[in-house]
Each structure stands twice: as C-alpha cells, then as structure tokens.
C-alpha cells in the first residue's frame, strides 16, 4: 500500500490531537483527547507526562484503526513549547510532573536575575527576557527540588526536554533525544546567533549540557518510530513549537505577514528573515529551519499567557456555561460591554507588560451585571490583548499591518473576530482549517518526506474560510481600547 498521508501530532496544553492530512490538506481523520491540569499551589501548573504519553498513544491507536500505518509517509510533531520535564534515560520514567509554561513558581528567581542587571545580556544571547514563562528556570528548579535528579545528571542518566523531546523519545523507543531549533529557542539556554546551547547561560542556570537534547532542523528526518509500536519505522520528519508551526501553515514566510493564534494564550508572530533583530518588549525567536540549521529564519513574537483559558475558567471554574462555544451567544445578547472589563492576568501579564505580579481583575461591575457580561469581557480581552501586540509589533517593524491571519480554537468565534477587526481597523482572515499548528507540523514533515516539493507548494494550498472587515468607527474603537488600558493599570503590581 503506497504511503499517501502525513500524520500530525499536536501536543497541546490541555490535550493531544492526531490529524492525518492528504496532499491537498484535506483532513482524513482527526482524534482529540484532553488530559488533566494539575494546580498544586496558587500560580503553579503541572502536567503528568505519563498522561500526556498515554493520551498520545490512544489518539494514535484510534487513528490506526481507520488508516494503516503503511499509508503514513511521515509524522510531524508540534507542541506546547516551554513546558519541561526530567526523565530517566535508564527506565524512561519521568521524575515527577512536567512544569507547564504557565507556571509561575520560578518568578522570584527570574526577578532576581533582572535585579542583578542580567536582562540585557540574556536578551542579547536569546532574544528573550528573564521570565518564569521560559524553560531554563523550570529545569533549574527541577534539578534542585526533585530527589535524585542531580545524581542522575552526574551519571549521564538524566534527560531533560520539552514535550516534543519527550514524545519523540517515547515514539522512538528511547533512541532519540532531540528537539528542533524553534523549541530550543524558547528555553533561555539557546543562543539564537550561534544556534547552539549557550555555555554561559547553562552556567548561569546551573544546568549540565549533557541532559539536553540534540538540536535538529524543524524540517528533516529527526528520528524514526520504534517498529514495535506500529509494525514499521515511520520517520519523524518535522518538529516545531506550536506557534511557529501555525505561522508556517499561515504562510508567514516574509516580513509584513502576521498571524495570531487564539488558543490557551495568544501568540502573534511576524517573520523577520534570516537574521535575528532585537527590540524591546517583543521576543525574537527562531521561526524554523528547513533542511539544515544554517537555513534558520527568525520571527518577532508577542506572547499573552491567558486567552482561551479565561473562557475555560468561566466554563469549569464558575460554571457559567457547559461549552466554550456558548460564550458567543452570551456575548451577542448584550448591546455593548456596558463598561465591564476583564483582565485575565491569572499568571501575570506577558507582552508588552512582562509583569509577573499582575493578577486577574474584573472591573466595571454593577448590580445589573450578569454572566453574559463576563463572557463578553473575556472574549473582548482577547481582542484587546491582540491590539496590544499588533501595535507594538507595528512600531518594531516600522510599518502598519494591512491584514491579520488568525487561527486556534477561539478563532471559530464570529463575535470575537468581528470585534477584533473593529478594534484593529483591518481585515481578519480565518482559514478553513483552524488547527494550523497541526497543519504546519504536517507541512514541515511532508516537505522533508517529499509530499510537497517546497514550502511555497505547501502554503499555496491553504484555503480561507471567511474575512471579517471593520464596521466600528475608529473613535469608538479607540475609546473601548482606552478603557482596556485603564483596566490593565489596575491589574498590575498586585502580587507584590
């Protein structure tokens, strides 16, 4: 049976998804499974890495009941990026839980780095800022707090990695300890100029280089699956962090094209070419490397920690509705936000504020406020935070943007995208396939495996679903945005 499909594994923050694509980017099959979120202390977020692997196994088993492994030409991995774990190279078992990218347990340590005047040096090496968001301080915390971790590291029996490394290790039967250049660039341990692990930063964070994965291109054969899993070896030919994968699928291959993903958080990316450029407030990250590390491309990124997660909180924490999709109906039941603003700073604020002490704040409530006001305010908060990102990225790029490409689960919400168009004053383009993270991973793997000859051929097949055009006057849009700024000022500096 000829190999005809690419399998993408989207290893997300709240669940894992397996999607099989054909050459024309049609979804042949799709399976998804959530896994538990663990909150041991306020501001701490963890995942059970064994649950992540078992849910990955289950979506793969379901996939291969419908499609033969012989039909899969290659596998692409895309993942929640900065989440890290340690595991034993001897047993393959995790040492405790993974620390999730949202976790703030290392915020005080990162603030200490800033007070020591190290922000500039770290930014020059990595394109990032000292923050608990990134992986390095999490790895350091695990090495210091997990019993036996340092001893295993000294023996050469410890492995550390982000979720792509963990799943590649498991899929390969422990033969491959790898990460791609885009994920490596999110660790605070990677030099974006030399494209290697940075010895100075490894020393600063007290992390031995030997526990870290080999850095590989985003598109290229990185490993092969254990034949015991699927009856044959399948190449793992694409790996990328979720936001870089989405940008690749959206065709962000030249400056001036921006995409925003509305997922658990918000992530705005613009490709800036083959040389890194540094700017205040925004992150400079590796977008991807096709075929070899010397073909790396870079991106500006704005990162917001809480977006769709606020809707999940209203659903699961406050039980305002049973399905996230109900938030749209509630928002549309009101003529306006009636002065209610929700700053979802549950784990601090990211771009452009970088304030780990900010906390979630709801303002403007009256006796007449209802659950509909909270739902609308949570959706509007995604659009306000996106405008924060677009404005600062526009200043860094020196030009206004003419269109915004969007994806992610919340991009299915028509109210959100119309409000986004109104707030920005530019068209919003929604693709037919919202799971662009998976599609991007499939593209990276498919190019390496010969399904598509080049990135241009792959990206020309992306189809649009709808374009949302601005309807609100600029005066009214700016007045609403001014209210958001007032709300943010009240949320900042709370947890001091």
C-alpha positions as CSV (number, residue, x, y, z in Angstrom):
1,X,0.0,0.0,0.0
2,X,1.6,3.3,-1.1
3,X,2.3,6.0,1.5
4,X,-0.2,8.7,0.9
5,X,-0.6,10.8,4.1
6,X,1.1,12.9,6.7
7,X,0.3,12.4,10.4
8,X,0.5,15.5,12.6
9,X,0.6,15.2,16.4
10,X,-0.5,18.4,18.1
11,X,0.7,18.1,21.7
12,X,-1.2,21.0,23.3
13,X,-1.6,22.5,26.7
14,X,-4.9,20.9,27.5
15,X,-5.0,17.9,25.2
16,X,-3.4,16.0,22.4
17,X,-4.7,15.8,18.8
18,X,-3.8,13.5,15.9
19,X,-4.7,14.7,12.4
20,X,-4.0,12.9,9.2
21,X,-3.7,15.1,6.1
22,X,-3.5,14.2,2.4
23,X,-1.5,16.1,-0.2
24,X,-4.4,18.7,-0.7
25,X,-4.5,19.4,3.0
26,X,-7.8,17.5,3.5
27,X,-8.3,16.1,6.9
28,X,-8.6,12.3,6.5
29,X,-9.0,11.6,10.2
30,X,-8.9,13.5,13.5
31,X,-8.9,12.4,17.1
32,X,-8.5,14.5,20.3
33,X,-8.2,13.8,24.0
34,X,-7.9,16.1,26.9
35,X,-5.6,15.4,29.9
36,X,-5.8,16.8,33.4
37,X,-4.4,20.1,34.6
38,X,-2.7,20.0,38.0
39,X,-2.6,23.1,40.3
40,X,-0.6,22.1,43.4
41,X,-0.3,25.7,44.7
42,X,-1.6,29.1,43.6
43,X,0.3,30.1,40.4
44,X,1.7,26.6,39.9
45,X,0.7,24.5,36.9
46,X,1.8,20.9,36.2
47,X,1.1,18.0,33.8
48,X,1.6,14.3,34.3
49,X,3.9,13.4,31.5
50,X,2.8,9.8,31.6
51,X,-0.8,11.0,31.0
52,X,0.5,13.0,28.0
53,X,2.1,9.9,26.6
54,X,-0.9,7.6,27.2
55,X,-3.3,10.1,25.6
56,X,-0.9,10.3,22.6
57,X,-0.9,6.6,22.4
58,X,-4.7,6.5,22.5
59,X,-5.3,9.0,19.7
60,X,-2.7,7.1,17.6
61,X,-4.4,3.8,18.2
62,X,-7.7,5.4,17.1
63,X,-6.0,6.8,14.0
64,X,-4.6,3.5,13.0
65,X,-7.9,1.7,13.4
66,X,-9.0,3.9,10.4
67,X,-5.8,4.2,8.5
68,X,-3.0,1.8,8.1
69,X,0.5,2.8,9.4
70,X,1.7,1.8,5.9
71,X,-0.1,4.8,4.5
72,X,1.7,7.3,6.7
73,X,4.7,8.8,4.9
74,X,6.0,10.8,7.9
75,X,5.0,12.2,11.3
76,X,5.2,15.8,12.3
77,X,5.2,17.0,15.9
78,X,4.1,20.3,17.3
79,X,3.9,21.1,21.0
80,X,3.2,23.4,23.8
81,X,6.6,25.0,23.9
82,X,8.2,25.9,27.2
83,X,6.7,23.1,29.3
84,X,9.6,20.9,30.6
85,X,10.2,17.6,32.4
86,X,13.0,15.4,33.5
87,X,13.1,11.6,32.9
88,X,15.5,8.7,33.5
89,X,17.4,7.5,30.4
90,X,17.5,4.0,32.0
91,X,13.9,3.5,32.9
92,X,12.2,6.1,30.6
93,X,10.1,7.2,33.5
94,X,9.5,10.9,34.4
95,X,11.0,12.3,37.6
96,X,7.8,14.0,38.9
97,X,5.4,16.1,36.9
98,X,6.2,18.4,34.0
99,X,6.2,22.1,34.8
100,X,3.9,23.9,32.4
101,X,4.7,27.1,30.6
102,X,2.1,28.9,32.6
103,X,3.6,28.1,35.9
104,X,5.0,31.0,38.0
105,X,6.9,29.1,40.7
106,X,10.2,30.5,39.4
107,X,9.1,34.1,39.1
108,X,11.1,35.2,42.1
109,X,14.3,33.7,40.7
110,X,13.8,35.4,37.4
111,X,13.1,38.7,39.1
112,X,16.5,38.2,40.9
113,X,18.2,37.9,37.5
114,X,16.7,41.2,36.5
115,X,17.8,42.9,39.7
116,X,21.3,41.6,39.0
117,X,21.3,43.5,35.7
118,X,21.4,40.4,33.6
119,X,18.3,41.1,31.4
120,X,20.3,42.8,28.7
121,X,22.9,40.1,28.4
122,X,20.2,37.3,28.4
123,X,18.2,39.2,25.8
124,X,21.3,39.7,23.5
125,X,22.0,35.9,23.6
126,X,18.5,34.5,23.4
127,X,16.1,37.2,22.1
128,X,14.1,36.5,25.2
129,X,13.7,38.1,28.6
130,X,14.2,36.6,32.1
131,X,10.8,35.2,32.9
132,X,9.3,32.1,34.5
133,X,7.5,31.6,31.2
134,X,10.6,30.1,29.6
135,X,12.1,26.7,30.3
136,X,15.5,27.4,31.9
137,X,14.4,28.3,35.4
138,X,12.0,25.4,35.4
139,X,14.8,22.9,34.6
140,X,16.9,24.5,37.3
141,X,14.0,24.2,39.8
142,X,13.5,20.5,39.0
143,X,17.2,19.8,39.3
144,X,17.2,21.4,42.8
145,X,13.9,20.0,44.1
146,X,13.4,16.6,42.6
147,X,15.1,13.9,44.6
148,X,17.9,12.2,42.8
149,X,17.8,14.4,39.8
150,X,21.3,15.9,40.2
151,X,22.8,12.5,40.9
152,X,21.3,11.0,37.7
153,X,22.6,14.0,35.8
154,X,26.1,13.4,37.1
155,X,25.8,9.8,36.0
156,X,24.7,10.8,32.5
157,X,21.4,9.0,33.0
158,X,19.1,12.1,33.1
159,X,17.2,13.6,30.2
160,X,15.5,17.0,30.1
161,X,13.3,18.3,27.4
162,X,10.1,20.0,26.3
163,X,7.1,17.9,25.3
164,X,8.4,17.4,21.7
165,X,11.5,15.8,23.1
166,X,9.5,13.6,25.5
167,X,7.2,12.3,22.8
168,X,10.0,11.8,20.3
169,X,11.8,9.8,22.9
170,X,8.8,7.6,23.6
171,X,7.9,7.2,19.9
172,X,11.5,6.2,19.1
173,X,11.7,3.7,21.9
174,X,14.3,5.8,23.7
175,X,16.6,6.0,20.7
176,X,16.3,9.7,20.0
177,X,16.7,12.7,22.4
178,X,16.0,15.6,20.1
179,X,14.4,19.0,19.9
180,X,14.1,21.3,16.9
181,X,15.6,24.8,16.7
182,X,12.3,26.6,17.3
183,X,11.6,24.8,20.6
184,X,15.3,25.2,21.6
185,X,14.9,29.0,21.1
186,X,12.2,29.1,23.8
187,X,14.4,27.7,26.7
188,X,16.6,30.8,27.6
189,X,19.5,28.4,27.1
190,X,19.9,28.7,23.3
191,X,22.0,31.3,21.5
192,X,20.0,32.5,18.5
193,X,23.2,33.7,16.8
194,X,25.3,30.6,17.0
195,X,22.2,28.2,17.0
196,X,23.8,26.2,19.9
197,X,23.2,25.7,23.6
198,X,24.9,28.7,25.3
199,X,27.6,27.7,27.8
200,X,27.3,31.0,29.7
201,X,23.6,30.6,30.2
202,X,24.0,26.9,31.1
203,X,26.4,28.0,33.8
204,X,24.1,30.8,35.0
205,X,21.2,28.4,35.4
206,X,23.4,25.5,36.7
207,X,22.2,23.1,34.0
208,X,24.6,20.5,32.6
209,X,24.6,20.4,28.8
210,X,24.6,16.6,28.8
211,X,20.9,16.4,29.9
212,X,19.7,18.5,27.0
213,X,18.5,17.2,23.6
214,X,20.3,17.3,20.3
215,X,19.1,20.3,18.2
216,X,17.8,19.4,14.8
217,X,16.1,21.3,11.9
218,X,12.4,21.8,12.0
219,X,12.0,20.0,8.7
220,X,14.2,17.0,8.3
221,X,14.4,13.4,9.5
222,X,14.9,13.7,13.3
223,X,14.1,10.1,14.3
224,X,12.1,7.0,13.4
225,X,9.4,5.4,15.4
226,X,10.1,2.1,17.2
227,X,8.8,-0.6,14.8
228,X,7.2,-2.4,17.8
229,X,4.7,0.5,18.1
230,X,3.2,0.5,14.6
231,X,4.7,-2.6,12.9
232,X,7.2,-0.4,10.9
233,X,9.5,2.5,11.3
234,X,7.9,5.8,10.4
235,X,10.1,8.9,10.0
236,X,9.5,11.8,12.5
237,X,10.3,14.4,9.8
238,X,9.0,17.6,11.3
239,X,9.2,19.2,14.7
240,X,8.2,22.8,15.7
241,X,6.8,24.7,18.5
242,X,3.1,25.2,18.2
243,X,3.2,28.9,17.3
244,X,6.0,28.6,14.8
245,X,4.1,25.7,13.2
246,X,1.0,27.8,12.9
247,X,3.0,30.7,11.3
248,X,4.4,28.3,8.8
249,X,1.0,27.0,7.8
250,X,-0.3,30.6,7.5
251,X,2.4,31.5,5.1
252,X,4.4,33.9,7.3
253,X,7.5,33.4,5.2
254,X,8.3,37.1,4.6
255,X,8.2,40.3,6.6
256,X,4.8,42.1,6.9
257,X,2.7,38.9,7.2
258,X,1.4,38.4,10.7
259,X,-0.7,35.6,12.3
260,X,-2.3,35.4,15.7
261,X,-3.3,32.2,17.4
262,X,-6.2,32.3,19.8
263,X,-5.6,29.3,22.0
264,X,-4.9,28.8,25.7
265,X,-2.9,32.0,25.2
266,X,-2.4,34.5,22.4
267,X,0.7,34.4,20.2
268,X,1.4,37.0,17.4
269,X,4.3,36.2,15.0
270,X,5.9,38.1,12.1
271,X,8.7,36.5,10.1
272,X,11.7,38.9,10.1
273,X,14.0,37.0,7.8
274,X,17.3,35.1,8.1
275,X,19.0,37.4,10.6
276,X,17.8,38.0,14.2
277,X,16.9,41.5,15.2
278,X,16.3,42.6,18.8
279,X,13.7,45.0,20.1
280,X,12.3,46.0,23.5
281,X,9.1,44.3,24.8
282,X,8.9,41.8,21.9
283,X,10.6,38.4,21.8
284,X,12.9,37.4,19.0
285,X,12.6,33.7,18.3
286,X,13.6,31.2,15.7
287,X,10.7,30.6,13.4
288,X,12.0,27.4,11.8
289,X,14.9,25.8,9.9
290,X,14.2,23.9,6.7
291,X,16.6,21.1,6.0
292,X,19.6,22.3,7.9
293,X,20.3,24.6,10.9
294,X,22.1,27.1,8.7
295,X,18.7,27.8,7.0
296,X,17.1,29.2,10.1
297,X,14.6,32.0,9.9
298,X,13.6,34.3,12.7
299,X,10.4,36.0,14.0
300,X,9.2,38.7,16.3
301,X,6.7,37.3,18.8
302,X,4.3,38.8,21.2
303,X,3.1,36.3,23.8
304,X,-0.1,36.6,26.0
305,X,-0.4,33.9,28.7
306,X,-4.2,33.7,29.2
307,X,-6.7,34.0,26.4
308,X,-9.0,31.0,25.7
309,X,-8.0,29.8,29.2
310,X,-10.2,32.5,30.6
311,X,-13.2,31.1,28.7
312,X,-12.3,27.6,30.2
313,X,-12.2,29.2,33.6
314,X,-15.7,30.7,33.2
315,X,-16.9,27.2,32.0
316,X,-15.1,25.0,34.5
317,X,-14.4,27.3,37.5
318,X,-17.5,29.4,37.6
319,X,-19.7,27.0,35.6
320,X,-21.3,29.8,33.6
321,X,-21.9,27.5,30.6
322,X,-21.3,23.9,29.6
323,X,-19.5,24.6,26.3
324,X,-17.0,27.3,25.4
325,X,-19.0,27.9,22.2
326,X,-21.9,29.2,24.3
327,X,-19.8,32.3,25.2
328,X,-20.5,33.7,21.7
329,X,-24.3,33.6,22.2
330,X,-23.9,35.2,25.7
331,X,-21.7,38.0,24.3
332,X,-24.1,38.7,21.5
333,X,-27.0,39.0,23.9
334,X,-25.6,42.4,25.1
335,X,-25.6,45.6,23.0
336,X,-22.2,46.5,24.4
337,X,-19.8,45.6,27.2
338,X,-21.6,48.2,29.4
339,X,-18.3,49.2,30.9
340,X,-17.2,45.7,32.1
341,X,-13.6,44.8,31.5
342,X,-11.8,41.5,32.4
343,X,-8.0,41.4,32.6
344,X,-7.2,37.7,32.7
345,X,-3.8,38.0,34.3
346,X,-4.1,34.7,36.2
347,X,-0.4,34.1,35.9
348,X,0.8,37.6,35.3
349,X,1.0,39.6,32.1
350,X,3.2,38.9,29.1
351,X,3.9,41.1,26.1
352,X,4.2,44.1,26.3
353,X,4.0,44.4,30.1
354,X,6.1,41.5,31.3
355,X,4.6,41.9,34.8
356,X,4.6,38.6,36.8
357,X,2.9,40.4,39.7
358,X,-0.3,41.3,37.8
359,X,-3.4,39.3,38.6
360,X,-6.8,38.6,37.2
361,X,-9.1,41.6,37.6
362,X,-12.8,42.3,36.7
363,X,-13.8,46.0,36.6
364,X,-17.0,47.9,35.9
365,X,-19.4,45.5,37.6
366,X,-22.8,46.8,38.7
367,X,-25.9,45.2,40.2
368,X,-27.1,44.6,36.7
369,X,-24.1,42.7,35.6
370,X,-24.5,39.0,34.6
371,X,-22.7,36.0,33.3
372,X,-23.2,37.5,29.8
373,X,-21.0,40.5,30.8
374,X,-18.3,38.2,32.0
375,X,-18.4,36.1,28.8
376,X,-18.3,39.2,26.6
377,X,-15.5,40.7,28.7
378,X,-13.4,37.5,28.4
379,X,-13.8,37.5,24.6
380,X,-13.1,41.2,24.3
381,X,-10.0,40.7,26.4
382,X,-8.5,38.5,23.7
383,X,-9.0,41.3,21.1
384,X,-7.7,44.0,23.4
385,X,-4.6,41.9,24.1
386,X,-4.1,41.3,20.4
387,X,-4.2,45.0,19.7
388,X,-1.5,45.4,22.4
389,X,0.6,43.0,20.4
390,X,-0.2,44.4,17.0
391,X,0.6,48.0,17.9
392,X,4.0,47.2,19.5
393,X,4.9,44.9,16.6
394,X,3.9,47.5,14.1
395,X,6.2,50.0,15.8
396,X,9.1,47.5,15.8
397,X,8.6,46.7,12.2
398,X,8.3,50.4,11.2
399,X,5.0,49.9,9.3
400,X,1.3,49.3,9.8
401,X,-0.1,45.8,9.0
402,X,-2.8,45.5,6.4
403,X,-4.3,42.2,7.4
404,X,-4.2,39.7,10.3
405,X,-4.4,36.0,9.8
406,X,-5.9,34.1,12.7
407,X,-6.2,30.5,13.9
408,X,-6.7,28.5,17.0
409,X,-9.8,27.2,18.7
410,X,-11.3,30.6,19.6
411,X,-11.0,31.8,16.0
412,X,-14.2,29.8,15.4
413,X,-16.0,32.6,17.4
414,X,-17.5,35.1,14.9
415,X,-18.2,37.7,17.7
416,X,-14.5,37.7,18.7
417,X,-13.2,38.0,15.1
418,X,-15.6,40.8,14.2
419,X,-14.7,42.7,17.4
420,X,-11.1,42.1,16.5
421,X,-11.5,43.6,13.1
422,X,-13.4,46.6,14.6
423,X,-10.7,47.2,17.2
424,X,-7.7,46.9,14.8
425,X,-9.4,48.6,11.8
426,X,-8.0,45.9,9.4
427,X,-9.5,42.7,7.9
428,X,-9.2,39.5,9.8
429,X,-8.7,36.3,7.7
430,X,-9.8,33.0,9.1
431,X,-8.6,29.8,7.4
432,X,-10.7,26.8,6.6
433,X,-8.5,24.6,8.8
434,X,-8.3,26.2,12.3
435,X,-5.8,23.6,13.5
436,X,-3.0,25.3,11.8
437,X,-0.5,24.2,14.4
438,X,-1.1,20.6,13.3
439,X,-1.2,21.6,9.6
440,X,2.2,23.4,10.0
441,X,3.8,20.3,11.6
442,X,2.4,18.3,8.7
443,X,3.8,20.7,6.2
444,X,7.3,20.6,7.8
445,X,7.2,16.8,7.9
446,X,5.7,16.5,4.4
447,X,8.4,18.7,2.8
448,X,11.1,16.6,4.3
449,X,9.4,13.4,3.2
450,X,8.7,14.6,-0.3
451,X,4.9,15.0,-0.1
452,X,5.4,18.7,-1.1
453,X,8.4,19.9,-3.0
454,X,8.9,23.2,-1.1
455,X,7.2,25.5,1.4
456,X,5.6,27.5,-1.4
457,X,3.8,24.5,-2.8
458,X,2.5,23.5,0.6
459,X,1.3,27.0,1.6
460,X,-0.5,27.7,-1.7
461,X,-2.9,25.0,-0.8
462,X,-4.1,26.8,2.4
463,X,-7.8,27.8,2.0
464,X,-9.6,30.8,3.6
465,X,-13.0,30.4,5.3
466,X,-14.1,34.0,5.9
467,X,-12.8,37.6,6.0
468,X,-14.1,39.9,8.8
469,X,-14.0,43.6,7.8
470,X,-14.1,46.5,10.3
471,X,-17.6,48.1,11.0
472,X,-17.0,50.2,14.1
473,X,-15.7,53.8,13.9
474,X,-12.1,54.4,14.8
475,X,-13.3,56.8,17.5
476,X,-15.4,54.2,19.2
477,X,-12.8,51.5,18.8
478,X,-10.2,53.8,20.4
479,X,-12.5,54.7,23.3
480,X,-13.0,51.0,24.1
481,X,-9.3,50.3,23.9
482,X,-8.6,53.3,26.2
483,X,-10.9,51.6,28.8
484,X,-8.8,48.4,28.5
485,X,-5.6,50.4,29.3
486,X,-7.2,51.7,32.4
487,X,-8.2,48.2,33.5
488,X,-4.7,46.8,32.9
489,X,-3.2,49.6,35.0
490,X,-5.4,48.4,38.0
491,X,-4.4,44.8,37.5
492,X,-0.7,45.4,37.5
493,X,1.6,45.1,40.5
494,X,-0.9,43.2,42.7
495,X,1.0,40.2,43.9
496,X,4.0,42.0,45.4
